Structure formats: structure tokens, C-alpha cells
């Protein structure tokens, strides 16, 4: 499996609560239609923590989205679908900034 992890920041005219409401109530249902998407997780930011021994990065994030696919080809095919285009168009309505990473998980503790 391959996964995309996206750091999401709300549009400036929205509050964090408005961002989350749109993400849950409008955006999430659209994801069900994307072909080949095996898993979709919304990580809602509840707070932050810092470490005294490491400088904190200045990144404002309202949520972290994770999507799983069988492989890179399945991800590319899914993202080219009309269903994904609708999902992405909706994202532009409430997401102001995004940074996405394509990652491969390496379990250290636990595994599913």
C-alpha cells in the first residue's frame, strides 16, 4: 500500500471550527465515491506540544488528511477520476494551503 499525507491549513476567512465542519460534513462524504481509495482518515488538530530540546517549526495546520491506495498507479488513477476531481474542487472551498507527501509506512510498534 501507498499513502498520501497532507497538511491542511484553512482559508483565511474561515475559523478552525468552520474548516472542520466543512471537512466532516461536506468533504468526507465525497471521498466515499473515489475509486481505488482504500482508506481515508481525517486527523483533527486538538492542540500542540513542544519539546525544549528541539526548535518548533512555524507551520499552521488545521488538519492532516491521510489517504491509502494499493500502489502508485492506483493513486494516480484515483486522482484522475471525476470523483476525485469533485473532491479536490470541494477542497479548494475550505483549504487555503496544503502540503502533501507520498509516503510508505514502516511499522516500528504495532502493525495492522
N, CA, C and O atoms as CSV, one atom per row, in Angstrom:
chain,resi,resn,atom,element,x,y,z
A,1,UNK,N,N,0.849,-1.187,0.000
A,1,UNK,CA,C,0.000,0.000,0.000
A,1,UNK,C,C,0.888,1.242,0.000
A,1,UNK,O,O,2.032,1.228,0.455
A,2,UNK,N,N,0.309,2.311,-0.529
A,2,UNK,CA,C,0.985,3.602,-0.530
A,2,UNK,C,C,0.013,4.624,0.049
A,2,UNK,O,O,-1.204,4.480,-0.068
A,3,UNK,N,N,0.558,5.631,0.658
A,3,UNK,CA,C,-0.282,6.589,1.370
A,3,UNK,C,C,0.135,8.011,1.028
A,3,UNK,O,O,1.309,8.300,0.799
A,4,UNK,N,N,-0.866,8.893,1.000
A,4,UNK,CA,C,-0.627,10.322,0.889
A,4,UNK,C,C,-0.989,10.945,2.230
A,4,UNK,O,O,-2.046,10.657,2.792
A,5,UNK,N,N,-0.109,11.799,2.737
A,5,UNK,CA,C,-0.349,12.542,3.973
A,5,UNK,C,C,-0.304,14.016,3.607
A,5,UNK,O,O,0.683,14.503,3.055
A,6,UNK,N,N,-1.397,14.729,3.924
A,6,UNK,CA,C,-1.492,16.140,3.550
A,6,UNK,C,C,-1.721,17.011,4.769
A,6,UNK,O,O,-2.633,16.765,5.558
A,7,UNK,N,N,-0.886,18.035,4.918
A,7,UNK,CA,C,-1.053,19.036,5.970
A,7,UNK,C,C,-1.952,20.120,5.408
A,7,UNK,O,O,-1.639,20.724,4.382
A,8,UNK,N,N,-3.069,20.368,6.077
A,8,UNK,CA,C,-4.079,21.290,5.577
A,8,UNK,C,C,-4.194,22.521,6.469
A,8,UNK,O,O,-4.226,22.414,7.695
A,9,UNK,N,N,-4.256,23.684,5.841
A,9,UNK,CA,C,-4.487,24.942,6.546
A,9,UNK,C,C,-5.728,25.582,5.942
A,9,UNK,O,O,-5.872,25.637,4.720
A,10,UNK,N,N,-6.606,26.054,6.780
A,10,UNK,CA,C,-7.884,26.614,6.336
A,10,UNK,C,C,-7.696,27.901,5.535
A,10,UNK,O,O,-6.665,28.568,5.621
A,11,UNK,N,N,-8.717,28.223,4.760
A,11,UNK,CA,C,-8.754,29.505,4.069
A,11,UNK,C,C,-8.820,30.602,5.131
A,11,UNK,O,O,-9.419,30.397,6.187
A,12,UNK,N,N,-8.218,31.758,4.870
A,12,UNK,CA,C,-8.110,32.796,5.909
A,12,UNK,C,C,-9.445,33.338,6.407
A,12,UNK,O,O,-9.524,33.822,7.536
A,13,UNK,N,N,-10.486,33.270,5.597
A,13,UNK,CA,C,-11.779,33.807,6.041
A,13,UNK,C,C,-12.559,32.830,6.921
A,13,UNK,O,O,-13.628,33.174,7.425
A,14,UNK,N,N,-12.038,31.622,7.108
A,14,UNK,CA,C,-12.732,30.608,7.910
A,14,UNK,C,C,-12.106,30.460,9.291
A,14,UNK,O,O,-10.900,30.633,9.463
A,15,UNK,N,N,-12.940,30.141,10.262
A,15,UNK,CA,C,-12.428,29.774,11.578
A,15,UNK,C,C,-12.032,28.300,11.530
A,15,UNK,O,O,-12.396,27.585,10.597
A,16,UNK,N,N,-11.299,27.858,12.521
A,16,UNK,CA,C,-10.936,26.446,12.598
A,16,UNK,C,C,-12.201,25.591,12.670
A,16,UNK,O,O,-12.270,24.529,12.052
A,17,UNK,N,N,-13.189,26.046,13.414
A,17,UNK,CA,C,-14.434,25.295,13.565
A,17,UNK,C,C,-15.190,25.185,12.241
A,17,UNK,O,O,-15.740,24.129,11.930
A,18,UNK,N,N,-15.221,26.262,11.463
A,18,UNK,CA,C,-15.873,26.221,10.153
A,18,UNK,C,C,-15.138,25.269,9.207
A,18,UNK,O,O,-15.763,24.526,8.450
A,19,UNK,N,N,-13.808,25.300,9.260
A,19,UNK,CA,C,-12.987,24.396,8.458
A,19,UNK,C,C,-13.329,22.944,8.787
A,19,UNK,O,O,-13.596,22.146,7.889
A,20,UNK,N,N,-13.319,22.610,10.062
A,20,UNK,CA,C,-13.588,21.238,10.487
A,20,UNK,C,C,-15.001,20.817,10.105
A,20,UNK,O,O,-15.204,19.695,9.642
A,21,UNK,N,N,-15.966,21.688,10.287
A,21,UNK,CA,C,-17.354,21.353,9.947
A,21,UNK,C,C,-17.488,21.020,8.460
A,21,UNK,O,O,-18.125,20.030,8.102
A,22,UNK,N,N,-16.900,21.831,7.606
A,22,UNK,CA,C,-16.958,21.572,6.168
A,22,UNK,C,C,-16.239,20.257,5.846
A,22,UNK,O,O,-16.742,19.444,5.070
A,23,UNK,N,N,-15.084,20.059,6.436
A,23,UNK,CA,C,-14.278,18.863,6.183
A,23,UNK,C,C,-15.056,17.595,6.546
A,23,UNK,O,O,-15.009,16.604,5.817
A,24,UNK,N,N,-15.758,17.631,7.653
A,24,UNK,CA,C,-16.505,16.459,8.129
A,24,UNK,C,C,-17.838,16.289,7.397
A,24,UNK,O,O,-18.157,15.199,6.924
A,25,UNK,N,N,-18.603,17.362,7.309
A,25,UNK,CA,C,-19.979,17.244,6.840
A,25,UNK,C,C,-20.127,17.248,5.320
A,25,UNK,O,O,-21.053,16.634,4.790
A,26,UNK,N,N,-19.236,17.927,4.619
A,26,UNK,CA,C,-19.371,18.047,3.169
A,26,UNK,C,C,-18.280,17.265,2.433
A,26,UNK,O,O,-18.571,16.497,1.517
A,27,UNK,N,N,-17.041,17.465,2.837
A,27,UNK,CA,C,-15.910,16.871,2.127
A,27,UNK,C,C,-15.816,15.359,2.323
A,27,UNK,O,O,-15.651,14.616,1.355
A,28,UNK,N,N,-15.919,14.912,3.546
A,28,UNK,CA,C,-15.748,13.476,3.835
A,28,UNK,C,C,-16.697,12.594,3.031
A,28,UNK,O,O,-16.249,11.586,2.484
A,29,UNK,N,N,-17.980,12.920,2.932
A,29,UNK,CA,C,-18.864,12.052,2.144
A,29,UNK,C,C,-18.448,11.927,0.676
A,29,UNK,O,O,-18.686,10.889,0.058
A,30,UNK,N,N,-17.828,12.971,0.109
A,30,UNK,CA,C,-17.383,12.917,-1.280
A,30,UNK,C,C,-16.273,11.882,-1.478
A,30,UNK,O,O,-16.150,11.299,-2.556
A,31,UNK,N,N,-15.476,11.657,-0.451
A,31,UNK,CA,C,-14.356,10.714,-0.553
A,31,UNK,C,C,-14.827,9.278,-0.781
A,31,UNK,O,O,-14.108,8.479,-1.381
A,32,UNK,N,N,-16.022,8.947,-0.309
A,32,UNK,CA,C,-16.537,7.586,-0.472
A,32,UNK,C,C,-16.658,7.171,-1.930
A,32,UNK,O,O,-16.616,5.979,-2.234
A,33,UNK,N,N,-16.806,8.121,-2.828
A,33,UNK,CA,C,-17.017,7.817,-4.238
A,33,UNK,C,C,-15.717,7.648,-5.030
A,33,UNK,O,O,-15.753,7.182,-6.169
A,34,UNK,N,N,-14.572,8.016,-4.452
A,34,UNK,CA,C,-13.307,7.966,-5.197
A,34,UNK,C,C,-12.899,6.506,-5.397
A,34,UNK,O,O,-12.686,5.787,-4.420
A,35,UNK,N,N,-12.788,6.064,-6.645
A,35,UNK,CA,C,-12.454,4.663,-6.905
A,35,UNK,C,C,-11.011,4.339,-6.512
A,35,UNK,O,O,-10.091,5.106,-6.798
A,36,UNK,N,N,-10.831,3.213,-5.865
A,36,UNK,CA,C,-9.486,2.766,-5.507
A,36,UNK,C,C,-8.942,3.329,-4.212
A,36,UNK,O,O,-7.858,2.932,-3.784
A,37,UNK,N,N,-9.661,4.245,-3.571
A,37,UNK,CA,C,-9.200,4.763,-2.289
A,37,UNK,C,C,-9.542,3.716,-1.230
A,37,UNK,O,O,-10.714,3.423,-0.992
A,38,UNK,N,N,-8.522,3.161,-0.603
A,38,UNK,CA,C,-8.713,2.077,0.356
A,38,UNK,C,C,-9.032,2.565,1.766
A,38,UNK,O,O,-9.721,1.890,2.530
A,39,UNK,N,N,-8.524,3.741,2.094
A,39,UNK,CA,C,-8.732,4.266,3.441
A,39,UNK,C,C,-8.574,5.775,3.392
A,39,UNK,O,O,-7.760,6.305,2.635
A,40,UNK,N,N,-9.364,6.458,4.207
A,40,UNK,CA,C,-9.270,7.914,4.310
A,40,UNK,C,C,-9.444,8.262,5.783
A,40,UNK,O,O,-10.432,7.877,6.408
A,41,UNK,N,N,-8.481,8.989,6.329
A,41,UNK,CA,C,-8.521,9.369,7.740
A,41,UNK,C,C,-8.331,10.877,7.839
A,41,UNK,O,O,-7.430,11.451,7.228
A,42,UNK,N,N,-9.196,11.496,8.620
A,42,UNK,CA,C,-9.039,12.909,8.953
A,42,UNK,C,C,-8.449,12.984,10.357
A,42,UNK,O,O,-9.001,12.414,11.298
A,43,UNK,N,N,-7.346,13.678,10.494
A,43,UNK,CA,C,-6.735,13.923,11.797
A,43,UNK,C,C,-7.027,15.365,12.165
A,43,UNK,O,O,-6.473,16.288,11.569
A,44,UNK,N,N,-7.899,15.557,13.149
A,44,UNK,CA,C,-8.302,16.890,13.578
A,44,UNK,C,C,-7.357,17.371,14.672
A,44,UNK,O,O,-7.156,16.680,15.672
A,45,UNK,N,N,-6.780,18.547,14.485
A,45,UNK,CA,C,-5.812,19.103,15.426
A,45,UNK,C,C,-6.551,19.555,16.686
A,45,UNK,O,O,-7.460,20.382,16.619
A,46,UNK,N,N,-6.155,19.010,17.821
A,46,UNK,CA,C,-6.760,19.356,19.113
A,46,UNK,C,C,-5.847,20.223,19.969
A,46,UNK,O,O,-6.289,20.821,20.950
A,47,UNK,N,N,-4.591,20.288,19.601
A,47,UNK,CA,C,-3.623,21.070,20.363
A,47,UNK,C,C,-2.237,20.778,19.822
A,47,UNK,O,O,-2.074,20.031,18.858
A,48,UNK,N,N,-1.254,21.370,20.451
A,48,UNK,CA,C,0.132,21.139,20.052
A,48,UNK,C,C,0.944,20.789,21.287
A,48,UNK,O,O,0.522,21.027,22.419
A,49,UNK,N,N,2.089,20.234,21.054
A,49,UNK,CA,C,3.034,20.002,22.136
A,49,UNK,C,C,4.417,20.374,21.626
A,49,UNK,O,O,4.689,20.294,20.428
A,50,UNK,N,N,5.266,20.771,22.518
A,50,UNK,CA,C,6.612,21.184,22.143
A,50,UNK,C,C,7.626,20.396,22.939
A,50,UNK,O,O,7.305,19.746,23.934
A,51,UNK,N,N,8.860,20.471,22.473
A,51,UNK,CA,C,9.972,19.853,23.187
A,51,UNK,C,C,11.015,20.922,23.444
A,51,UNK,O,O,11.336,21.699,22.545
A,52,UNK,N,N,11.545,20.975,24.644
A,52,UNK,CA,C,12.531,22.018,24.954
A,52,UNK,C,C,13.862,21.812,24.225
A,52,UNK,O,O,14.645,22.753,24.096
A,53,UNK,N,N,14.125,20.593,23.749
A,53,UNK,CA,C,15.411,20.299,23.122
A,53,UNK,C,C,15.407,20.429,21.599
A,53,UNK,O,O,16.442,20.237,20.961
A,54,UNK,N,N,14.223,20.761,20.994
A,54,UNK,CA,C,14.124,20.886,19.544
A,54,UNK,C,C,13.312,22.143,19.217
A,54,UNK,O,O,12.253,22.381,19.798
A,55,UNK,N,N,13.829,22.946,18.269
A,55,UNK,CA,C,13.142,24.170,17.855
A,55,UNK,C,C,11.871,23.797,17.106
A,55,UNK,O,O,11.881,22.930,16.232
A,56,UNK,N,N,10.787,24.457,17.459
A,56,UNK,CA,C,9.497,24.188,16.826
A,56,UNK,C,C,9.425,24.833,15.449
A,56,UNK,O,O,9.880,25.963,15.272
A,57,UNK,N,N,8.861,24.130,14.475
A,57,UNK,CA,C,8.646,24.645,13.129
A,57,UNK,C,C,7.437,25.566,13.130
A,57,UNK,O,O,6.429,25.273,13.772
A,58,UNK,N,N,7.535,26.654,12.428
A,58,UNK,CA,C,6.426,27.595,12.336
A,58,UNK,C,C,5.504,27.160,11.204
A,58,UNK,O,O,5.594,27.685,10.094
A,59,UNK,N,N,4.632,26.220,11.471
A,59,UNK,CA,C,3.679,25.725,10.494
A,59,UNK,C,C,2.304,25.734,11.133
A,59,UNK,O,O,2.097,25.134,12.189
A,60,UNK,N,N,1.367,26.412,10.495
A,60,UNK,CA,C,-0.007,26.409,10.982
A,60,UNK,C,C,-0.765,25.330,10.229
A,60,UNK,O,O,-0.826,25.352,9.000
A,61,UNK,N,N,-1.343,24.386,10.960
A,61,UNK,CA,C,-2.061,23.278,10.357
A,61,UNK,C,C,-3.396,23.120,11.071
A,61,UNK,O,O,-3.449,23.092,12.300
A,62,UNK,N,N,-4.471,23.016,10.303
A,62,UNK,CA,C,-5.796,22.800,10.872
A,62,UNK,C,C,-6.197,21.333,10.845
A,62,UNK,O,O,-7.105,20.925,11.570
A,63,UNK,N,N,-5.535,20.541,10.022
A,63,UNK,CA,C,-5.844,19.122,9.956
A,63,UNK,C,C,-4.833,18.388,9.107
A,63,UNK,O,O,-4.097,18.990,8.325
A,64,UNK,N,N,-4.810,17.081,9.271
A,64,UNK,CA,C,-3.921,16.225,8.484
A,64,UNK,C,C,-4.779,15.129,7.870
A,64,UNK,O,O,-5.450,14.381,8.580
A,65,UNK,N,N,-4.750,15.042,6.543
A,65,UNK,CA,C,-5.528,14.025,5.830
A,65,UNK,C,C,-4.601,12.899,5.394
A,65,UNK,O,O,-3.475,13.135,4.956
A,66,UNK,N,N,-5.092,11.674,5.522
A,66,UNK,CA,C,-4.352,10.505,5.061
A,66,UNK,C,C,-5.239,9.704,4.119
A,66,UNK,O,O,-6.386,9.398,4.443
A,67,UNK,N,N,-4.697,9.364,2.946
A,67,UNK,CA,C,-5.418,8.508,2.011
A,67,UNK,C,C,-4.514,7.361,1.587
A,67,UNK,O,O,-3.327,7.553,1.325
A,68,UNK,N,N,-5.094,6.160,1.521
A,68,UNK,CA,C,-4.354,4.947,1.181
A,68,UNK,C,C,-4.834,4.381,-0.153
A,68,UNK,O,O,-6.018,4.431,-0.486
A,69,UNK,N,N,-3.873,3.840,-0.904
A,69,UNK,CA,C,-4.147,3.199,-2.187
A,69,UNK,C,C,-3.294,1.939,-2.296
A,69,UNK,O,O,-2.312,1.779,-1.571
A,70,UNK,N,N,-3.678,1.047,-3.208
A,70,UNK,CA,C,-2.922,-0.199,-3.373
A,70,UNK,C,C,-1.480,0.057,-3.793
A,70,UNK,O,O,-0.562,-0.605,-3.309
A,71,UNK,N,N,-1.279,1.019,-4.694
A,71,UNK,CA,C,0.067,1.329,-5.191
A,71,UNK,C,C,0.030,2.694,-5.873
A,71,UNK,O,O,-1.011,3.349,-5.917
A,72,UNK,N,N,1.167,3.112,-6.400
A,72,UNK,CA,C,1.266,4.435,-7.020
A,72,UNK,C,C,0.353,4.552,-8.238
A,72,UNK,O,O,-0.234,5.610,-8.467
A,73,UNK,N,N,0.225,3.488,-9.017
A,73,UNK,CA,C,-0.656,3.519,-10.184
A,73,UNK,C,C,-2.111,3.704,-9.767
A,73,UNK,O,O,-2.846,4.472,-10.388
A,74,UNK,N,N,-2.523,3.003,-8.721
A,74,UNK,CA,C,-3.899,3.133,-8.220
A,74,UNK,C,C,-4.145,4.547,-7.706
A,74,UNK,O,O,-5.232,5.096,-7.890
A,75,UNK,N,N,-3.135,5.142,-7.058
A,75,UNK,CA,C,-3.266,6.521,-6.572
A,75,UNK,C,C,-3.429,7.481,-7.746
A,75,UNK,O,O,-4.287,8.363,-7.719
A,76,UNK,N,N,-2.604,7.309,-8.776
A,76,UNK,CA,C,-2.676,8.186,-9.945
A,76,UNK,C,C,-4.021,8.039,-10.658
A,76,UNK,O,O,-4.629,9.029,-11.065
A,77,UNK,N,N,-4.473,6.808,-10.802
A,77,UNK,CA,C,-5.757,6.556,-11.453
A,77,UNK,C,C,-6.908,7.166,-10.656
A,77,UNK,O,O,-7.800,7.796,-11.226
A,78,UNK,N,N,-6.884,6.978,-9.343
A,78,UNK,CA,C,-7.931,7.533,-8.489
A,78,UNK,C,C,-7.951,9.054,-8.588
A,78,UNK,O,O,-9.017,9.657,-8.712
A,79,UNK,N,N,-6.782,9.670,-8.533
A,79,UNK,CA,C,-6.713,11.131,-8.558
A,79,UNK,C,C,-7.099,11.719,-9.912
A,79,UNK,O,O,-7.389,12.911,-10.005
A,80,UNK,N,N,-7.106,10.898,-10.960
A,80,UNK,CA,C,-7.520,11.356,-12.289
A,80,UNK,C,C,-9.017,11.166,-12.520
A,80,UNK,O,O,-9.541,11.593,-13.548
A,81,UNK,N,N,-9.700,10.538,-11.588
A,81,UNK,CA,C,-11.123,10.226,-11.760
A,81,UNK,C,C,-11.997,11.466,-11.575
A,81,UNK,O,O,-11.598,12.416,-10.902
A,82,UNK,N,N,-13.181,11.454,-12.170
A,82,UNK,CA,C,-14.125,12.568,-11.963
A,82,UNK,C,C,-14.502,12.726,-10.489
A,82,UNK,O,O,-14.717,13.842,-10.017
A,83,UNK,N,N,-14.582,11.611,-9.764
A,83,UNK,CA,C,-14.932,11.660,-8.340
A,83,UNK,C,C,-13.857,12.387,-7.537
A,83,UNK,O,O,-14.172,13.166,-6.638
A,84,UNK,N,N,-12.589,12.133,-7.861
A,84,UNK,CA,C,-11.502,12.831,-7.170
A,84,UNK,C,C,-11.465,14.296,-7.573
A,84,UNK,O,O,-11.158,15.157,-6.748
A,85,UNK,N,N,-11.772,14.588,-8.822
A,85,UNK,CA,C,-11.811,15.993,-9.248
A,85,UNK,C,C,-12.886,16.750,-8.464
A,85,UNK,O,O,-12.678,17.906,-8.095
A,86,UNK,N,N,-14.032,16.112,-8.204
A,86,UNK,CA,C,-15.066,16.746,-7.384
A,86,UNK,C,C,-14.565,16.946,-5.954
A,86,UNK,O,O,-14.795,17.995,-5.353
A,87,UNK,N,N,-13.885,15.944,-5.418
A,87,UNK,CA,C,-13.331,16.030,-4.060
A,87,UNK,C,C,-12.324,17.182,-3.972
A,87,UNK,O,O,-12.355,17.973,-3.030
A,88,UNK,N,N,-11.441,17.265,-4.956
A,88,UNK,CA,C,-10.422,18.316,-4.956
A,88,UNK,C,C,-11.043,19.702,-5.142
A,88,UNK,O,O,-10.605,20.668,-4.517
A,89,UNK,N,N,-12.058,19.799,-5.995
A,89,UNK,CA,C,-12.744,21.084,-6.187
A,89,UNK,C,C,-13.392,21.541,-4.887
A,89,UNK,O,O,-13.351,22.723,-4.546
A,90,UNK,N,N,-13.991,20.599,-4.162
A,90,UNK,CA,C,-14.570,20.954,-2.872
A,90,UNK,C,C,-13.481,21.382,-1.899
A,90,UNK,O,O,-13.675,22.330,-1.138
A,91,UNK,N,N,-12.342,20.703,-1.909
A,91,UNK,CA,C,-11.245,21.072,-1.019
A,91,UNK,C,C,-10.819,22.515,-1.191
A,91,UNK,O,O,-10.460,23.182,-0.221
A,92,UNK,N,N,-10.856,23.002,-2.424
A,92,UNK,CA,C,-10.457,24.391,-2.685
A,92,UNK,C,C,-11.404,25.391,-2.041
A,92,UNK,O,O,-11.062,26.566,-1.910
A,93,UNK,N,N,-12.588,24.947,-1.638
A,93,UNK,CA,C,-13.548,25.847,-0.996
A,93,UNK,C,C,-13.213,26.139,0.466
A,93,UNK,O,O,-13.626,27.170,0.997
A,94,UNK,N,N,-12.470,25.244,1.124
A,94,UNK,CA,C,-12.181,25.453,2.546
A,94,UNK,C,C,-10.704,25.303,2.907
A,94,UNK,O,O,-10.294,25.703,3.996
A,95,UNK,N,N,-9.904,24.735,2.013
A,95,UNK,CA,C,-8.469,24.585,2.265
A,95,UNK,C,C,-7.736,25.754,1.629
A,95,UNK,O,O,-7.859,25.991,0.427
A,96,UNK,N,N,-6.975,26.483,2.433
A,96,UNK,CA,C,-6.220,27.626,1.932
A,96,UNK,C,C,-4.821,27.257,1.486
A,96,UNK,O,O,-4.306,27.802,0.510
A,97,UNK,N,N,-4.204,26.323,2.211
A,97,UNK,CA,C,-2.849,25.861,1.876
A,97,UNK,C,C,-2.771,24.372,2.144
A,97,UNK,O,O,-3.449,23.848,3.028
A,98,UNK,N,N,-1.924,23.690,1.362
A,98,UNK,CA,C,-1.765,22.244,1.513
A,98,UNK,C,C,-0.318,21.868,1.203
A,98,UNK,O,O,0.309,22.453,0.319
A,99,UNK,N,N,0.190,20.910,1.922
A,99,UNK,CA,C,1.489,20.299,1.621
A,99,UNK,C,C,1.267,18.800,1.718
A,99,UNK,O,O,0.946,18.279,2.787
A,100,UNK,N,N,1.439,18.106,0.597
A,100,UNK,CA,C,1.171,16.674,0.558
A,100,UNK,C,C,2.459,15.885,0.345
A,100,UNK,O,O,3.365,16.312,-0.369
A,101,UNK,N,N,2.508,14.735,0.981
A,101,UNK,CA,C,3.645,13.829,0.877
A,101,UNK,C,C,3.126,12.450,0.490
A,101,UNK,O,O,2.105,12.005,1.013
A,102,UNK,N,N,3.810,11.777,-0.409
A,102,UNK,CA,C,3.513,10.380,-0.699
A,102,UNK,C,C,4.502,9.579,0.129
A,102,UNK,O,O,5.715,9.746,-0.001
A,103,UNK,N,N,3.974,8.706,0.983
A,103,UNK,CA,C,4.824,8.005,1.941
A,103,UNK,C,C,4.562,6.507,1.925
A,103,UNK,O,O,3.511,6.041,1.485
A,104,UNK,N,N,5.531,5.780,2.410
A,104,UNK,CA,C,5.390,4.354,2.649
A,104,UNK,C,C,5.614,4.142,4.135
A,104,UNK,O,O,6.647,4.540,4.673
A,105,UNK,N,N,4.651,3.516,4.801
A,105,UNK,CA,C,4.761,3.307,6.241
A,105,UNK,C,C,5.782,2.221,6.559
A,105,UNK,O,O,5.889,1.223,5.846
A,106,UNK,N,N,6.514,2.427,7.620
A,106,UNK,CA,C,7.424,1.430,8.185
A,106,UNK,C,C,7.037,1.291,9.645
A,106,UNK,O,O,7.332,2.166,10.459
A,107,UNK,N,N,6.378,0.191,9.974
A,107,UNK,CA,C,5.916,-0.009,11.353
A,107,UNK,C,C,7.092,-0.217,12.279
A,107,UNK,O,O,7.994,-1.001,11.986
A,108,UNK,N,N,7.081,0.481,13.387
A,108,UNK,CA,C,8.079,0.330,14.442
A,108,UNK,C,C,7.444,-0.392,15.632
A,108,UNK,O,O,8.024,-1.326,16.185
A,109,UNK,N,N,6.271,0.043,16.009
A,109,UNK,CA,C,5.490,-0.609,17.064
A,109,UNK,C,C,4.091,-0.818,16.501
A,109,UNK,O,O,3.504,0.105,15.935
A,110,UNK,N,N,3.568,-1.995,16.650
A,110,UNK,CA,C,2.230,-2.283,16.123
A,110,UNK,C,C,2.247,-2.476,14.631
A,110,UNK,O,O,3.211,-2.110,13.958
A,111,UNK,N,N,1.248,-3.017,14.144
A,111,UNK,CA,C,1.116,-3.247,12.712
A,111,UNK,C,C,-0.276,-3.771,12.456
A,111,UNK,O,O,-0.853,-4.477,13.283
A,112,UNK,N,N,-0.792,-3.431,11.341
A,112,UNK,CA,C,-2.174,-3.821,11.062
A,112,UNK,C,C,-2.249,-4.629,9.795
A,112,UNK,O,O,-3.334,-5.050,9.394
